[in-house]
Amino acid sequence: MAVKKKNLSDVSTTLPSAKKMRFAIVVSDWNSEVTNALLSGANGLLLQCGAEESNIQTIHVPGSFELCVAAEWMARKNCFDAIICLGCVIQGETRHFDFISQAVASGIAQVGINHAIPVIFGVLTTNNMEQALARAGGKHGNKGVEAAATAILMVSQKKLLR
């Protein structure tokens, strides 16, 4: 069944306050036009929801493959409620895209499982730059905003379980 394409970043539900939450954002510098827009969206939503700037630590890594190890570093600091990973992998002419995308998805999931904290997959895997830009503040919204919303909701859920 076809789904009408829409801006999924309209966070229509009321998000909980992020006032006392601590976030790490790990962002890839590869395809920086896209990843900087994702970072801006994520940062903007966290601040809009009450997160204090001092409770958001951002680190940059060269590419999406490096997101996993940097997320592991941040998790080992044991001072964040959630880690948001932002990147962009664009399909090329070889299978490199498949290997990178699978490794990054698995690696990010593994960090979250190993440390029992939300590690959010905010990595675009698109066929071309046009699709990436459409999801980094374009007609399909900003997946960085969605990643930040997911982080806030997951931290809130974890706090409810305590």
N, C-alpha and C positions, 0 to 999 in steps of 0.2 A: 504494500500500500504506500502510495506516495505521501510524503509529509510536506506541507507547505513550508517553504523556507522563511524563517522569521528571525528577529533579533531575540536570541535566547538569554541575553544578558540583562533583560529587564527583570530585576529582582523584585518581583511583585509581592513576595511574602515579606513580612516584617522580620528583619534579622535581629537576633539578640544583640545586646551591647557587647562590643569588643573591648570595653574600657580596661579591664585588668588582664586581657589576654596578651600573650607574647608570641610573636611570629618571626620566623626566619623566611626570607625569600631568597631562593637560589635561582639566578637567571643566566641563561646562556647568551654570550655575546655574538654567536653566529646568527646571521639574519637579524642583525640588531635593529633594523627599521621595524621589524615585527615585534621582537622581544622587548624593546624599550616601550612600545605601546602597551604590551601585556603588563609590564611592570608598572607603568603609570596607572593602568586600570585597577590592578590589584591594590597598589598603595592607596589610591584614591578611595576605594571602597572601605579598606580597613580604617582609614582616618575618619571617613564619613560615619562609620559605625562606632566611633569612640575610641579606637585604639590610639594609644599615645605613640608619637613618633619615636620616643626612646625605647619603646617595646617592639619595634620593627627593625630587624637587622637584615640588610641585603648584602649578598655577595655575588660577584660575577665570576663565571667560569667561561672558558673558551668556546665550548660547544655543548650540545645536548647530551652527548655521551658522558660528559663530566658532571652532569647534574647529580648522578647517583652517589658518587663518592663525596661530593660537597654536602649533599643532604645527610649522608652518614656522619660527616664531621659535625654538622650542626646538631644532629640527634645526640651525639656523644657529649655535647656540651650540657645536656640535660637541663636546659633552662628555657626551652620553647614549648609552647602548647601545641603548635602546628608548624609544619614546614611546607612552603608553597614552592613547587618547582615549575619554572617557566622556560619554555624553549620552542623551537620551531625547526622541524625537519621537513624538507621539501623533496618530493620525488625527483629523481634524476634518471639517467639512462641505464643505470646499473642497479644491482640488488642491494647496494650499500644502504639505501633507504630502509629496506626491510630489516636488515640486521641492526641498524641503529635504533629504529623505532621499537623493535621487540626488546632489545637490551635495556633501553631506557625505561620502558613500561615495567618490565620485570624488576629492574633495579630499584626503581622508586617504590614499587609495592613492597619489595623485600625490606627496605629501610623502615617503612611504616610497621610492618609485621614484627620485625626484630625489636623495635623500640616501643611498640604499643602506643604510638602517637600518630595523629593524622599527617600523612605526607601526601600532599595533593599533586596530582598529575595535571599540570597546566601546560602540556606540550602539544603544540599543533603538529599534525602530520597531514600535510596537504599535497595535492598534485602539482600546485604551482604557486607562485608568489601572489597572484591575484586572489586565490582562495585564502591564503594566509592573511593578507591585509584585510579581507572582508571579515575575518574573525578576530582581528586585532584592533577593533575600533571602527570597523566598516559596517556594511549593511547587515552582517550577521552578529553584530555586537562585539564584545571584548571578552575573550575567554579568560583573561587575567582577572576581570571582575568576577566571573563565575568561579574561578579557582579560589579567590578570596572569600566569596560567600560560602563556598563549601567548607573552607577552613574554619570560618566562624561557627557554622552550624555543627561541624564535627566536634570542635572544642566544647561547645555548649552541651552537646549530647553526652560527651565524656564526663563533664562536670555533674550532670544529672545522675550518672551512675555511681558517683562517689558516695 
